[in-house]
Amino acid sequence: MALSTTIEQAILKHFLGVAPWTMPTTVYVALFTTNPTMPAGTGGVEVTGGSYVRQPITWTVSGSGPAVASNTALVQFPTATASWGTVTGAGIYDAATGGNLIDGGPLQVSKVIGTGDVFAFQPATYTVSQM
Protein backbone atom coordinates (compact mmCIF):
# COMPACT_ATOMS: atom_id res chain seq x y z
CA MET A 1 0.00 0.00 0.00
CA ALA A 2 1.15 3.56 -0.61
CA LEU A 3 0.09 6.89 0.88
CA SER A 4 -1.70 9.17 -1.53
CA THR A 5 -0.04 12.36 -2.72
CA THR A 6 -2.86 14.36 -1.09
CA ILE A 7 -2.08 12.90 2.33
CA GLU A 8 1.71 13.09 1.91
CA GLN A 9 1.40 16.81 1.09
CA ALA A 10 -0.97 17.45 4.02
CA ILE A 11 1.41 15.75 6.46
CA LEU A 12 4.47 17.56 5.10
CA LYS A 13 2.74 20.96 5.31
CA HIS A 14 1.57 20.15 8.85
CA PHE A 15 5.01 19.20 10.16
CA LEU A 16 6.72 22.14 8.46
CA GLY A 17 4.26 24.60 9.98
CA VAL A 18 2.80 25.64 6.61
CA ALA A 19 -0.79 24.48 7.14
CA PRO A 20 -2.46 22.43 9.88
CA TRP A 21 -3.77 18.97 9.12
CA THR A 22 -6.63 17.65 11.21
CA MET A 23 -6.47 13.94 11.92
CA PRO A 24 -9.71 12.15 10.96
CA THR A 25 -11.74 10.87 13.90
CA THR A 26 -12.61 7.70 11.95
CA VAL A 27 -11.03 6.11 8.90
CA TYR A 28 -12.88 3.76 6.57
CA VAL A 29 -11.93 0.86 4.31
CA ALA A 30 -13.19 0.92 0.74
CA LEU A 31 -13.10 -1.95 -1.77
CA PHE A 32 -12.13 -1.52 -5.42
CA THR A 33 -12.88 -3.43 -8.62
CA THR A 34 -10.23 -1.34 -10.40
CA ASN A 35 -7.35 -0.19 -8.24
CA PRO A 36 -6.44 3.49 -8.02
CA THR A 37 -3.06 4.56 -9.34
CA MET A 38 -0.91 5.45 -6.37
CA PRO A 39 0.39 7.77 -5.11
CA ALA A 40 -1.88 10.00 -7.24
CA GLY A 41 -4.93 8.18 -5.84
CA THR A 42 -6.76 8.44 -9.14
CA GLY A 43 -8.52 6.06 -11.50
CA GLY A 44 -9.88 3.59 -8.95
CA VAL A 45 -13.39 2.17 -9.23
CA GLU A 46 -14.98 1.62 -5.83
CA VAL A 47 -17.61 -1.08 -5.37
CA THR A 48 -21.17 0.30 -5.49
CA GLY A 49 -24.67 -1.05 -4.90
CA GLY A 50 -25.77 -4.33 -3.42
CA SER A 51 -25.65 -3.01 0.19
CA TYR A 52 -21.97 -2.04 -0.09
CA VAL A 53 -20.75 0.67 2.30
CA ARG A 54 -17.27 1.56 3.51
CA GLN A 55 -16.44 0.13 6.90
CA PRO A 56 -14.70 1.81 9.83
CA ILE A 57 -11.30 0.40 10.77
CA THR A 58 -9.13 0.79 13.87
CA TRP A 59 -5.37 0.35 14.03
CA THR A 60 -2.41 -0.65 16.11
CA VAL A 61 1.12 0.38 15.10
CA SER A 62 4.19 -1.63 15.99
CA GLY A 63 7.88 -1.71 15.18
CA SER A 64 10.15 0.91 13.71
CA GLY A 65 12.22 1.04 10.57
CA PRO A 66 9.69 0.15 9.20
CA ALA A 67 6.68 0.65 11.43
CA VAL A 68 3.65 -1.45 10.51
CA ALA A 69 0.00 -0.61 11.18
CA SER A 70 -2.58 -3.40 11.21
CA ASN A 71 -6.30 -3.58 11.87
CA THR A 72 -7.11 -4.31 15.51
CA ALA A 73 -10.46 -6.04 14.94
CA LEU A 74 -12.54 -7.83 12.34
CA VAL A 75 -13.65 -5.52 9.51
CA GLN A 76 -16.72 -7.06 7.93
CA PHE A 77 -18.72 -5.61 5.07
CA PRO A 78 -22.49 -6.18 4.80
CA THR A 79 -23.80 -9.24 3.00
CA ALA A 80 -23.90 -8.43 -0.71
CA THR A 81 -27.47 -8.14 -1.98
CA ALA A 82 -26.19 -8.01 -5.59
CA SER A 83 -22.93 -8.85 -7.29
CA TRP A 84 -20.04 -6.54 -6.36
CA GLY A 85 -17.84 -8.00 -9.09
CA THR A 86 -14.22 -8.95 -8.55
CA VAL A 87 -12.69 -7.06 -5.64
CA THR A 88 -9.05 -6.41 -6.59
CA GLY A 89 -7.95 -3.81 -4.06
CA ALA A 90 -8.71 -1.80 -0.96
CA GLY A 91 -8.13 1.72 0.26
CA ILE A 92 -8.45 3.84 3.36
CA TYR A 93 -10.51 7.06 3.35
CA ASP A 94 -11.03 9.82 5.87
CA ALA A 95 -14.81 9.77 5.33
CA ALA A 96 -17.64 7.24 5.02
CA THR A 97 -18.45 8.69 1.58
CA GLY A 98 -16.38 10.98 -0.62
CA GLY A 99 -13.40 12.23 1.34
CA ASN A 100 -9.70 11.78 0.69
CA LEU A 101 -8.02 8.53 -0.21
CA ILE A 102 -5.28 8.07 2.39
CA ASP A 103 -3.76 4.80 1.19
CA GLY A 104 -4.60 2.12 -1.32
CA GLY A 105 -3.33 -0.92 -3.12
CA PRO A 106 -4.08 -4.34 -4.50
CA LEU A 107 -5.23 -7.29 -2.44
CA GLN A 108 -2.90 -10.28 -2.28
CA VAL A 109 -5.72 -12.33 -3.81
CA SER A 110 -8.69 -10.91 -5.74
CA LYS A 111 -12.13 -12.16 -4.72
CA VAL A 112 -15.39 -12.40 -6.63
CA ILE A 113 -18.26 -11.18 -4.44
CA GLY A 114 -21.67 -12.39 -5.55
CA THR A 115 -25.14 -12.08 -4.03
CA GLY A 116 -25.08 -13.47 -0.48
CA ASP A 117 -21.29 -13.25 -0.08
CA VAL A 118 -19.54 -11.42 2.76
CA PHE A 119 -16.12 -9.78 2.46
CA ALA A 120 -14.03 -9.34 5.60
CA PHE A 121 -10.54 -8.56 6.84
CA GLN A 122 -9.65 -10.70 9.85
CA PRO A 123 -7.77 -8.92 12.68
CA ALA A 124 -4.16 -8.01 11.79
CA THR A 125 -4.61 -8.87 8.09
CA TYR A 126 -4.96 -5.37 6.65
CA THR A 127 -1.53 -3.76 6.98
CA VAL A 128 0.06 -0.46 6.09
CA SER A 129 3.80 0.03 6.42
CA GLN A 130 6.44 2.67 5.89
CA MET A 131 8.15 2.62 2.55
N, C-alpha and C positions, 0 to 999 in steps of 0.2 A: 504494500500500500504506500501511497505517496501523498504528502500534504499538498493541498491545492495552492496555486499561486496567490489566490485571494487571501488565504489564511496566513501563508508565509509572509506576505507584505504587511498584513495587520499586526502580526507578532513583532516583526522587525520595527515597524513604526512605534509600537507600544514600548518596546525595550529601549529604543533610542530617544524616547521623549518627544516624538513628533506628533503622535496622535494616540489617544487612549483606545484600548481594545477591551470591550466588556466580554468576559467569559460567559458562554451560554449557561443557563441554569440546568438545561436538559439537552442532551444530544440524542439523535435518532439514527437508526440504521435504515437505509434504503436498499432495495434490491434492483438490479439492472438486468435487462435482456440484451443490451448493448452497452459495453463499458465506456465510461467517459475517458477521454484522453487526459492523462495527468502529466504535468501538474496544472495544465490549463483548466481542467475540470469541465471541459466542454464535450459535447457530442454524445453523452450517455443517454440511454433510453430507460427510464425508470418504469418498473411494473405499474400497471394501472388496472382498475376494475376488479371484479371478482372478490370483493371484500378486502383488498390489499390496502394497508396503511403502514407507514413507517412505524417502527417500534423504538421506544426509549431503550437506552443501553447505559450501564454503569461500568466503571473501570477501576482496575487496580494497576499500579505501575511498579515495576520491579527492575532491579539491575541498574547498571550504568555502563556506558561505552560498549554496546548500546543499551539504552533503557527500552523496556518492552511493556506496552500496555495491553491488558487483556480483559475481556468482559468478565464481570464478577458473578453473573447469574445467567440463567437460561434466558435467551431472547427468542420468543416464539411469535411468529406471525399468525394472524387469524387463518382459519380453514378457508382455502380457496373455494369460492362459490362459482368460479369459472376458470378456464385455463389462464395461467399467468405466462405461459410460454416457457422457454428455457432460461433459467436464471444463471447468468454467467459471471456476475460480479456484485459487489456491495460497496456502499459508501456511507459516510457519516455526515449528517447535516446538523446545523444549529437550530433547526425548526422542524415541526411536525409536517408542515407543507411549505413549499418554496424554500426560502432561506439560502444559506451558503454551504456549498459542498466543502467539507473540511478535509476529507481524505477518501480515497476510493481505489479500488483495484479489482482484479479478477479473483474469483473463487478458485481454490485448488481443483475442485471438480464441479463442473456445471450440473444443474439439476432441472429436469423438466417438472413443472408444477401444474398438475391438472386439477379438475374439479374434485374436491374432497381431500386434497393433499395439504400437508402442513409443513412449512419451512421453519427451521429453527437453528440457532447457534447454541450449542451446549456451553456451559461455563468454561472459560479459558480457551475457547476455540477461535474467537475473533481477536486477532492481534494486530497491533500497530507498533512499529518500532522505528527508532532513529535510523537515518540513512548514513 
